[in-house]
Amino acid sequence: MKEHADKRSSPRIPARIALQVEGQDRYHKPFSEDTSTLLINQAGALIALAAELDLNDRVTVSNQRTSVKAPCRIAWRSTSQLNGRWSYGVALLEDVPHFWE
């Protein structure tokens, strides 16, 4: 049996980067939430939010240290909450050099 190949553009790295995430939740209510990354790669990050979002929702992610903002898409979401938060994979929609610094 062939193993599933990891198709990520770069390796995932554990990192804690302070972010602010803004958008509309699955009930179309605006939200703004502070969080931190759990894992990052060049194309996106794994984060946790209290807001409930759907796959392919669009959010704006701001790096709190640099104030750089980037549009993102929800590429993955957990099937249940952990400690009142959902886990999400966010994918950068634009090339933002050094966004995760």
N, C-alpha and C positions, 0 to 999 in steps of 0.2 A: 504494500500500500504506500502510495506516494505521500510525503508530508506536505502540509499546507505551507506555501512559501509566504514569507512576510513581505508585503508589497509597499511598505512604508518607504518614503523618499530618503529618510535618514533614521539613524537609531534613536530610540527613546532614551531620555536621560532624566533621572530623578532630579527635580529642581523645585524650589519654592520661590515663586515670583509673585509679588502682590499685584492683583488685578482688580479692576472694576468692570463688571459686565452689565450692559444695559440692553433692553429690548422689550418685547412683549411676551408674556407667558402664554401657555396653551389656551388660556381663557381670554386672551387679547387684552390683558391688563398690563400697563407699563410697569417695569421693575428696574431697579438699579441695585446691584449687590456687590459687596466686596468679597473677594475670595483669593485663593492662591493656587498656583499650578501644583500638580502632583508629579506629572511627567511632562516633558516637552520634547519636540523634535522640530526640524525646520518648518514643517508644514502645519503644526498645530500643537495642542496640549490636551492633557486630561485635567479636568477641574471638577469641583463639586459645588452645587448650588441648591438653595432651598426652593427656588423658582422651578416650576414644572414646565418643561419645554418639550417640543416634538422634534423628531428627526427633520432635518433640512430647514428648521427655523433659522432666521438670521439674527445675529446679535452684534453689538459693538463691544469690543474688548479693549480696555485701556491699561497699559503698563503704568502702574502707579508711581514707579521711580522715575520714568522718563517722560510720562504724560503722552506717549505716542499711542494713537488709537488705530485699531484695525478691524475691518468688517470680517466676521466669521460666520461659519455655518455649523449647525449641530450635526456632526457626522456619526455620532454614536451616543446612546444613552443607556443607563442601567435599567434593569427591569423592576428594581425596587429601591427604596431609600435606605440609607445607612445613616443613623444618627440624625434623621430629619433632613437629609440632603440627597439629591440625585447626583450621580456621576455622569459627566458628559465628555465626549471627545469633541473638541472644537477644531475646525479646519480653517486656516487663514484663506480668505478669498482673494487676497492680493499679496504680491511679494513685498513684504515690509522688512528690509534688511535690518538685522540686529534687533528685531522686535523683542526677543526674549532676554536681552541683556539688562 
